[in-house]
Amino acid sequence: MSKVSMMGTVTCQAGKGDEMAAVLSQMTEAARLEPGVEIYSYHRGDNDRFWFFALMTDQESMQQHGQSDAMKAAMAAFGPLMASPPEMSVTTPVAAIGFDI
């Protein structure tokens, strides 16, 4: 089975960066409890744009992502803070340092 990665960006509404960072921290904690999640991270860039990277053990883990009650609650708080829909891509890692593929 191949591992699955997800990468993307999220831009939040003006003045909502700190609130978005708090919600993304809640989402990260919720993801910690999901089976198959190896890496789940958000990174803050300029103009309150957030970058996302996740690594899952397999496609099934990716498909199950977001189904827990904790993750659903965090995602509900996430949506209203966005300035536009997130841009996400699901990929297969081919080379890496820092984690096994």
N, C-alpha and C positions, 0 to 999 in steps of 0.2 A: 504494500500500500504506500502511496505517495503522501507526503505531508502536504498541507494546503496552507497558503498564506493569503492574507488580505491586506491591502494597502489602500490608503485614500486620504482625502482631506475633507475638513468640515470648516465652514466659515460661519461664525456666530454673528448675531446682530450687534450693532455698535453699542459699546458700553456694557456688554454682557459677558465679556471674556472671563472674568473671575467666577461668575456664576456657572459658565460653561465648564471651566476647569474643575469646579466642585462636582458637577454632575458627571463628568468624565471619570473622576476619581471613584465615584459610586459605581459606575459601570464597570470599571476595572476590578473593583472588589467583588462585584457580582460575578464577573467572568472567572475569577479565581476558583469559584465553586463548580464551574462547568467541567464535565469530563472532556479530556482531550485538548484542553487549552494549554499550550506550552508557553506562548508569549502573547501578551495583550497590552499594548502600550499606546499612549497618546503623547504628543509633543507639541508645544505651543510655538508658533512662529509669529511673524509680523502681522499686524492688522487683525489680531484675534483669529487667525487661521490656525487650525489644529490639524496635525498630521497623525495618522493612525497606522499601526502595524500590528498584525496578529499572526501567530503560527499555530496551526491545529494539527493534531496527530494524523487526521485523515478526513476524507470528505464527509463522513457521517458526523464527525464532531462539528464541522463547519455548518452542516445542515441543522444540527440541534442547537447551535449557538443562539442565544437570545430567548430561549423558551422557558427559563426559570422565572419564578415570580419576582425575584430580586432584580433580574435583568429587565424584565418587562416594566417594572416600576421606574428603574433608572432611565430606560429608553423613553418613557412617557414624559419625563422631565426634560429630556434632551431635545425633542422635536421643536417645542416652542421657542427655543433659544437660537435655532439655526436661521441664518439669513437666506440660505438657499439649500436645496437638497445636497446631501453629501455626495462626493465623487468617490466611489469605491471600486476596486478591481480585485477579483479573486485570481490567484496565480499558484503556480507550483514552483517551489524553490529549486534551483539547480546548483548553486554554489554558495557557501556561507562560512564565516568564521564566527564562533560563539554559540552555535547550536548545530546539532546533528540534523542532516536532511536525509 
